[in-house]
Amino acid sequence: MATSSHNLLAAETRQLSAKLTSVFHCNFIANMEFTGSSYTGAFKNGRMEGEGEYKFPTETRYVGDMKDGMFHGKGVLYFPNGSKYEGTWEKGISKQGKYTFSDGLEYQEKDWDFCDGYDRQFYTERCNGLKPAGESQLTDLDPPRVIPDGCYDCGDGFYDPNTRVITDYEHQFLRNADDYEREWIVSTCRKSWDEIVGHSPDN
């Protein structure tokens, strides 16, 4: 009985191997169960090869060239907030590229004069003009996102200090914040509540 089961398993394994061999040389859709990622595109010898689309669990997408299971060649990273990074990759590492914000502003490594000590305007303020006296624009997105009670807006989602969990703007899990990121968020990012700083107007 054991021998019969063993032979049946061996036969099924050979059939599966033959099927995978034929599939891995053509277009294929693969779901990575443990990482939550997915890939649609060409395979070779069991690895991503040629043109394809790799989708991270955060909804960030890479569309472009692959080689030996890595980003290699020209490709574009599309982020959930509408921004993108167009670059040239070598063995999974970006060698050069261009980042474009969701509002169309292209990042320049040299002569970058946005949000510095001399001019703290957002790009949309430069395009649309400043608000009248007495009104403030708190983020590049106007009106700003509504932050859930007790949470922070950390740029790619909301941070809950009670659970130390960051979720995206659709409230899907992104990651757990480590001590360094938690400290940066609490000291830097916009929060859901108002806080009096400096001299209190009641005194």
N, C-alpha and C positions, 0 to 999 in steps of 0.2 A: 504494500500500500504506500509506504514511504517512497519507494523507488518510483512508483507511478506518479505520485504527486511531484516528485523532484523533476521527472522528465517533462511533465506538463508545464511546470514553472519555467524550465529551461527553454522550451519551445516558445512560450509566450514572450520570454525575454528576447529571444532571437527575432521574433516578429516585430516587437516594439523597436528594437535596435534598427531593423531595416527600415521601418517607417520613419524613425527620427532621422536617419541618414538621408533619406529622400527629402524630408521636410527642411532640414537644415541648409539645403542648397537653394532654397526658394523663399518667397515671401511668407511670413509667418507672424501670428499674433501670440505673444507670450505674456503671461501674468506672473509676476514675481510674488508668490504668496507671502513670504516672510517680510519683504520690504514694502509691499503695497504698491510697487511700481508696475508699469506695463510697457511693452515694446511692440511696435508694429513696423515691420520692415524685413530686410534681407538678413539671412543667416549664412554662415559658412563654418563648417566643422564645429557646430554647436555654439558658435559665438556670433554676436551682432557684427555684421559686415555689410558695407555698402550704404545705401541711403535708408534712413528710417526715422521713426519718431519714438522718443523715450519719454514717458510721462512719470513724474515723481508723484508720491502720495500727496504732496502739497499743491498739486495741480500745475506746477511749473513743468514746461515741456521743452525738450531739446529736439529740434528738427534739423537733420543734416547728415553728414558723412560719419560712418563708423568703420573701425578697423580693429580686429582682434578683441572685440568686446568692449571697446572704449570709444569715446568721442575722438575722432581723428579726421582732420580736413576742415572744410567750411561748415559752419552750423550756426543756428540761432537758438538762444534760450528765451522763451516767452514766459513772463511771470504773471501770476494771477491778477496783479494790480494794473496790468496793461503795459508795463514797461518791457523792454527787450534788450538783449545783449547779442550783437552779431560779431562773431569772432572766427579765428582760425585756431584749431586745436591740434595738439600733438600728444598722443598717448594719454588722452584724458585731461590734459592740462591746457588751459587757454594761453596762447602765445601772444596774441594781439587781438584787439577788438574795439567795438564802439557800443557804449551804453546809451539808450534813449529812454527818457522818462515817459510815463504814460501820457503826459500833456504835450509831448513832441519835442521837449528840450533835450538836446544832445550834450552829454557830459564831455567837457574838454579838460584834459590833464593840465594844460598850460593856460594861463590867463583866465582862470575860473573865478568869477567875481560874484557868485550867488551865495547868499547866506553867510557872508563873512562879517568881520567886526565893523565894517564901514557901511554895509548895505544889507539889511536883514529882510528885504522884500522877497516874497515868493515869486516864482516865475509867472504865475497867473496874475499877480499884482502888477508886474511889469507889462503884461499883455493887456490887462483890462483896466489898469489904473488903481490908485489907492482908494480905500473907502473914506467917506467923509469923517470929519472930526467926531470923536465919541464912539466910533465903531472900529472894531479890530477884526482882522482876519487871522485866525489861529493856526490854520494849516493851508497847504497849497490847495487842498480840496475845500471849496466853499459852496454851501455850508459844510462844516466839518462833520465827520462821522459821529453818531451818538454812541458814547462809550457805556457799556453796561455798568451798573452800580458797583462801586468798589474796585473797578478794573482800570488798566492803563492801555493806551493805544501805542504799541511798540513798533509800528511801521508796517509790519506784515500780518498783524493780527492783534488780538486783545490778550493782555496778561492779567491773570487772577492771582493776587498775592497770597490768598488763602490756600490755594492748591498748587501754586507755582507752575501752573499749566498755561501754555500759550495756544490759543485757538485762532484759526483764520477768521476772516470777516463773515464767513458763513457759519461760524461756530463749530467747525470741524477741528479735531485735535491736530496740532502741528508738532509741538515738542514740549519737554519739561525744561524750564529755565535753570541753568546752573547758578552758582553763587555770583559769578562775575556778571552774567547777563541780568540777573535779578537786581544787582546793585546799580547797573547802568540804567535799567528801565525806571527804577524808583527815583533816581536822581535826575533823569533827563526827560522822560516821556510825559506826554499829556495824560492827565487822569480825569476821572469822571466827576470829581468834586472840586469845588473852589477852596482855596486855602489862602489865608491872609499871611503875607510875608512882610517883614519889616515892621514899621510903625502901625499899630492898630488904630483905625479911625475913631474908635470908641474912647480913646484916651487923649 
